[in-house]
Amino acid sequence: MQQLPVISGLWNYLTAPDLPRTALAITDTHLSIITLRRTGGEFEPRNLGVLKLPPGLVTTSFTEPNISNEALLIEHLNRTATQAGIGRPRALSVALPSGSARSHVITLDSVPSSRLEFTQMIEWKIERTFGQRFAELKTSYTKLKDFHGRPQWLVTAIHQRVLEQYENIFKQMRWAVGLIVPQHLGEAQWLIRQKLDDDQIVVSLTEDGFTTVIVRKDEPILVREVECAPEEREDEFFRLLVFYRDRLSPADEPIRLSRVLTLGDVAEQRRFRDVVVSALENHVVSLDVQQIGLKVDSHAPFNQFAAAGGLATLAWN
């Protein structure tokens, strides 16, 4: 399996020792940095900083550099760390915007007969899935459980031009970054670490649509980024759930998706839970921070630091 120093395979880093308790999340609207501590079965922020970014400073793009002014972003990163009382982090993990670093669950039609055949098949699938030449991407792929006898892989990819800019910024700041993943994998970690028998779903809402990850036990089985107008999000989410119901649920078994974590306001959390109930005709719990094991003030902007917090929990895996 391909090994990379920056983007690691999901289960490689889930089982790696000595991951930092500090993590950073970058979106096109906010920066957040957090250091967690664990008491019993709960996590609690020891340090937390969240800062709103000027419009246009970070523009989410999968193929082009994201930062319009590197010096200004460095200034805001330093301000966020200072707000959190961290100063210069000794080590941290980073979540990039989902549209800048992407993941997808890829299914192979057959079991490769050799390593060479596997490499050819997975590279071809990656190019078709992400729409870019394999040589231009930094990728990581990790074996998942087979589904209906067909091998599945979680693939994470970031374009070299995008990664190089972020790496250059962290190098200038002398921040030791050991792991970079898409935002949605950080958010999904709150559900992955539960390792429940029932399926769970996290939905992260944006002005341009939403990103969702469906988790089965401790693995993602579906990752989707959907671009649409805000008024179309619930219809598009309903269609995605129908796909899950018809294609990803085991045959002749009851629907097992019973928990939804919606990263939006209270009204959005209620509406998206109702969409799940309508699509699956199943009892569904809308999760709050206490139910996922985070002890934090109810007014804290969890939606903005969910990805950073999820990455920081990896220090205890």
Secondary structure by P-SEA (a helix, b strand, c coil): cccccccccaaaaaacccccccbbbbcccccccbbbbbcccbbbbcbbbbbbbccccbbbbccccccccaaaaaaaaaaaaaaacccccccbbbbcccccccccccccccccccaaaaaaaaaaaaaaaaccccccccbbbbbccccccbbbbbbbbbbaaaaaaaaaaaaaacccccccccaaaaaaaaaaaacccbbbbbbbbccccbbbbbbccccccbbbbbbccccaaaaaaaaaaaaaacccccccccccccbbbbcccaaaaaaaaaaaaaaccbbbbbcccccccccccccccccccaaaaaaaacccc
